Amino acid sequence: MTTTMTARPSLYTTTIGRKVLMAGSGAFILLWVTAHMLGNLKVWLNRPEFDSYAHFLRRMLSPPFPNTWVLWIIRILLIAAFAVHVYFAITLGLRSRAARVSRYEYTDHVQADPAALTMRWGGLTLAAFIIFHLMMFTWGWIHPGYSFDKADPYHNVVGAFGEWWMVVIYAVALFALAMHVYHGFWSVFQTLGLNNRRWDRVIRVWATGASVFIFLGFISIPIGVAAGAIS
């Protein structure tokens, strides 16, 4: 007697499984982004408060852990989450493209969500911006018009955003982030099958609120410096 055993598909091989993994990694990144934004807003209080927060990131759980160990653990987790998020975004896009039976010369985007249509270029923009941001405030490789001082994060922030074009770069990147957050927030509920007609409007309001909150929180800092409110 012969029995045939069908292998159960793993989480990362099914479309829904990949969407769950992409949503989960995105949620982890969003939590860090929100916490990082709230910490950065201390720059509105005063120099000691902001510098204390910046130094705290390097001294988390020290002792018993040596300085920067916990920060590097978080960085590694963020890199892993980012890699998972990008990988499944690409594979899902390729799978969706391959599933199309036929293509048309003209694609009607009237019903499409603008945030969804900009997810690709927005994701590329954010990837480039993350590297640029690290070069500015972590590694100190880019410091136009001011001298980078690793021991004085407040000075670095004020020096960086004293240049108008830096404010423009951050505004563009933060807009891309806000659009990404909006679509990602809404997509989580779609993946879980919770965005029915009854709840769709409520979910979109939450998504809008989250994206606006993130955008305004971050952009307030470069605008505050440019306006002279933070100096």
Number of C-alpha atoms within 10 A of each C-alpha: 2 4 5 5 6 6 6 6 9 9 13 14 9 12 15 14 16 22 22 19 18 25 23 16 21 22 18 14 18 18 11 13 14 16 11 14 19 14 15 20 16 18 23 16 10 12 16 14 16 20 18 14 18 18 16 15 17 16 17 16 15 13 8 7 11 12 17 17 16 17 16 13 11 13 12 12 15 17 13 13 20 17 14 19 21 18 14 21 20 13 13 18 13 11 12 11 12 10 9 8 6 7 8 6 5 6 7 8 9 7 6 9 10 12 17 15 13 14 19 15 11 22 18 12 16 20 14 12 18 12 11 16 15 13 14 18 18 14 12 15 12 17 16 14 11 14 13 22 13 14 11 16 22 22 17 20 21 20 18 24 23 22 16 13 11 14 19 15 12 18 19 16 21 23 19 22 21 24 24 21 24 23 21 22 22 19 21 20 16 15 17 12 9 15 18 11 8 9 11 15 12 12 21 17 13 15 21 18 14 17 23 16 14 20 21 15 16 20 19 14 23 24 19 17 22 19 12 11 11 19 17
